[in-house]
Amino acid sequence: MKNEDFKYLYDRLKEPSDIDALSKELSLDRELLTVIYTQRTVRETTKKYYKVQRNGQRMVRSWQNGETILEISRRLEFPPILTGLMIFQESGRSKKQFWAIVRNPEAIQDHDLRRQIEEINAADIIYSPEGSEKQTLRGKWGEKNLQDWLDSQGITYRTEDDLRGKFTKTPDALLDQPIVVNGWKVNWIESKATFGDRVEVNKNTRKQLSPYVDLFGHGLVVYWFGFVDEITMEDGIFITDSSLSGLNCRPADRA
């Protein structure tokens, strides 16, 4: 995807409703748009977090005066679940208490509070328990795609679970022997069930991929939802997308 096309989508994905609207308008995969929306929301939330948190007491007063958690979150353009968490903590209740009712709103005796918690659960597709679960499942889906492909090629490897405690950082698949795929000789492969825009790729490279190169040599990162064409990878790191599923590979020592 060209960077300007990605930027157009990124700038328009401000609300969950924008996902379906853009999917219909541009005939784009809904899951791709959900991934881009998620990345945008997480970044914007990180930028605004402490600024919003400093207004905690004002949020509590607004809530006590009848404004709902969802209304406050929309006014502040901040995720509903995190807005509720801040209000609860500023009201003297614990994070543990908040997550307990968010995960089980049926147990709330106060009907108005239960309605508000159900509202923010439904409105927040990222930080709600259901949203978090979907992100976890998306990551597992990507890892399974990678493992299925490696298995189909007869390539043996060790997973992150196999390697736990043996290295400071571990990729999703450390190959038992190097392979050549798409002309690249690689020793490890990392699965990313995200979209590889510049911010995402740079973050992943700094925190994970470069350390993998130092530990294991050259490797490959798979962005299952694609990446911007203009990305330039650091030496020793190759990049691909879901087209990996259609590629063949061979052991590196075979002519």
C-alpha positions in Angstrom: 0.0 0.0 0.0 1.3 3.4 -0.8 2.0 5.7 2.2 -0.5 8.3 1.0 -3.2 5.7 0.7 -2.5 4.5 4.2 -2.5 8.1 5.5 -5.9 8.7 4.0 -7.3 5.6 5.8 -5.5 6.5 9.0 -6.8 10.0 9.1 -10.4 8.9 8.5 -10.6 6.1 11.0 -11.5 8.1 14.1 -14.5 6.1 15.4 -15.5 2.4 15.3 -18.3 3.4 12.9 -15.8 4.6 10.4 -14.6 1.0 9.9 -17.8 -0.2 8.3 -18.3 3.1 6.5 -14.9 3.0 4.8 -15.2 -0.8 4.2 -18.4 -0.2 2.2 -17.1 3.0 0.5 -13.8 1.6 -0.7 -14.5 -2.2 -0.7 -11.7 -2.8 1.7 -11.3 -5.7 4.1 -13.0 -4.8 7.5 -10.3 -6.5 9.5 -7.5 -4.5 7.8 -9.4 -1.3 8.7 -9.9 -2.5 12.3 -6.2 -3.1 12.6 -5.4 0.4 11.3 -8.0 1.9 13.6 -6.6 0.0 16.5 -3.0 1.3 15.8 -4.3 4.9 15.4 -6.3 4.8 18.6 -3.5 3.3 20.7 -1.1 6.0 19.5 -3.5 8.8 20.1 -4.4 7.4 23.5 -0.7 7.3 24.5 -0.2 10.9 23.5 -3.3 12.2 25.4 -3.2 9.9 28.4 -1.5 12.1 31.0 -3.3 15.2 29.8 -6.7 13.5 30.3 -5.5 12.0 33.6 -4.7 15.5 35.0 -8.4 16.4 34.6 -9.5 13.4 36.6 -11.4 15.4 39.3 -13.3 17.4 36.7 -14.3 14.1 35.1 -15.6 12.8 38.4 -17.6 16.0 39.0 -19.1 15.8 35.6 -20.0 12.1 36.2 -21.5 12.9 39.6 -23.5 15.7 38.0 -25.2 13.3 35.6 -23.0 13.0 32.5 -22.4 9.4 31.7 -19.0 7.8 31.3 -19.6 7.3 27.6 -20.6 11.0 27.1 -17.5 12.1 29.0 -15.3 9.9 26.9 -16.8 11.2 23.6 -16.4 14.8 24.8 -12.7 14.2 25.6 -12.2 12.0 22.5 -10.7 9.3 24.8 -11.4 5.5 24.9 -14.6 4.8 27.0 -13.0 2.0 29.1 -10.0 4.1 30.0 -12.2 7.0 30.8 -14.2 4.8 33.2 -11.0 3.5 34.8 -9.8 7.0 35.5 -13.1 8.1 36.9 -13.2 5.1 39.2 -9.7 5.6 40.5 -10.2 9.3 41.0 -13.3 8.4 43.0 -11.2 6.3 45.4 -11.9 2.9 43.9 -9.2 0.5 42.8 -8.2 -0.7 39.3 -9.1 -4.2 40.5 -12.6 -3.2 41.4 -13.1 -1.5 38.1 -12.0 -4.4 36.0 -14.1 -6.8 38.1 -17.3 -5.0 37.1 -16.2 -4.4 33.5 -15.7 -8.1 33.1 -19.0 -9.0 34.9 -21.5 -6.1 34.5 -24.4 -8.5 35.3 -23.3 -8.5 38.9 -23.7 -4.7 39.3 -26.7 -4.0 41.6 -27.0 -0.3 40.6 -29.0 -0.3 37.4 -27.7 3.0 36.1 -24.1 2.0 36.7 -24.6 -1.3 35.0 -26.1 0.4 32.0 -23.1 2.7 31.8 -20.6 -0.1 32.1 -22.4 -2.1 29.4 -22.4 1.1 27.2 -18.6 1.6 27.4 -18.0 -2.2 26.9 -20.0 -2.0 23.7 -18.5 1.2 22.5 -14.8 0.4 23.1 -13.6 -2.2 20.6 -10.0 -2.0 21.8 -9.7 -1.7 25.6 -12.9 -3.6 26.5 -12.4 -7.3 27.6 -13.9 -8.4 24.2 -11.6 -6.0 22.3 -8.5 -7.2 24.2 -9.5 -10.8 23.5 -9.9 -10.1 19.8 -6.4 -8.5 19.6 -4.9 -11.6 21.4 -6.7 -13.9 19.0 -5.5 -11.9 16.0 -1.9 -12.3 17.2 -2.4 -16.1 17.6 -4.0 -16.3 14.2 -0.9 -14.7 12.7 1.4 -17.1 14.5 -0.6 -20.1 13.4 -0.5 -18.9 9.8 3.3 -18.8 10.1 3.5 -22.2 11.7 1.2 -23.8 9.2 3.3 -22.4 6.3 6.5 -23.6 7.8 5.0 -27.0 8.5 3.8 -27.2 4.9 7.3 -26.5 3.7 8.8 -29.2 6.0 10.8 -26.6 7.8 11.6 -27.3 11.5 11.7 -24.5 14.0 11.4 -23.6 17.7 8.7 -21.4 18.9 8.8 -18.6 21.5 7.5 -21.1 24.1 10.3 -23.5 23.2 12.9 -20.8 23.7 11.5 -19.2 26.8 14.3 -18.5 29.3 17.1 -19.3 26.9 17.6 -15.9 25.2 16.9 -12.3 26.2 14.5 -12.0 23.2 12.9 -14.7 21.1 11.2 -14.6 17.7 8.0 -16.4 16.9 10.0 -19.0 14.9 13.7 -19.7 15.2 14.6 -22.0 12.4 16.7 -25.1 13.1 18.5 -24.5 9.8 18.6 -21.3 7.7 16.2 -21.2 4.7 16.1 -19.2 1.5 12.7 -17.7 0.8 12.1 -15.2 -2.0 15.8 -15.1 -2.4 16.5 -14.1 1.2 18.5 -16.3 3.5 16.8 -16.1 6.9 17.4 -17.7 10.3 14.2 -16.6 12.1 10.7 -15.3 11.2 8.5 -13.0 13.2 4.7 -12.8 12.8 3.0 -9.4 13.1 -0.8 -9.4 12.9 -0.7 -5.6 12.3 -0.2 -3.2 9.5 3.4 -2.1 8.8 3.3 1.6 8.5 6.5 3.6 9.3 5.7 4.1 13.0 4.9 0.4 13.6 7.9 -0.9 11.7 10.3 1.5 13.3 9.0 0.5 16.8 9.1 -3.2 16.1 12.6 -2.9 14.6 14.0 -1.0 17.6 12.4 -3.2 20.2 12.5 -6.7 18.6 13.9 -7.1 15.1 17.3 -5.5 15.5 18.0 -7.5 18.7 17.0 -10.7 16.8 19.6 -9.9 14.1 22.3 -9.4 16.8 21.3 -12.8 18.4 20.4 -15.0 15.5 21.5 -13.3 12.2 19.3 -12.3 9.3 15.5 -12.8 9.5 12.1 -12.1 8.1 9.1 -10.2 9.5 5.6 -10.9 8.2 3.0 -8.2 8.4 -0.1 -10.2 7.7 -2.2 -7.1 6.9 0.4 -5.5 4.6 2.8 -2.6 4.9 3.6 0.7 3.1 5.6 0.3 0.0 8.1 3.0 0.9 9.4 1.1 4.0 13.2 0.7 4.1 14.4 -2.1 6.4 17.6 -2.2 8.3 20.3 -4.5 7.1 19.6 -8.1 7.9 15.8 -7.7 8.2 13.5 -8.6 5.3 9.8 -7.8 5.1 6.8 -9.5 3.5 3.0 -9.7 3.9 0.4 -12.4 3.5 1.9 -13.3 0.1 4.3 -15.4 2.2 1.6 -18.1 2.2 2.1 -18.6 -1.6 5.9 -18.7 -1.5 8.1 -21.7 -1.5 11.4 -22.0 0.4 14.4 -24.3 0.5 17.2 -25.1 2.9 19.9 -22.5 2.5 22.6 -25.1 1.9 20.8 -26.6 -1.1 21.7 -25.3 -4.6 
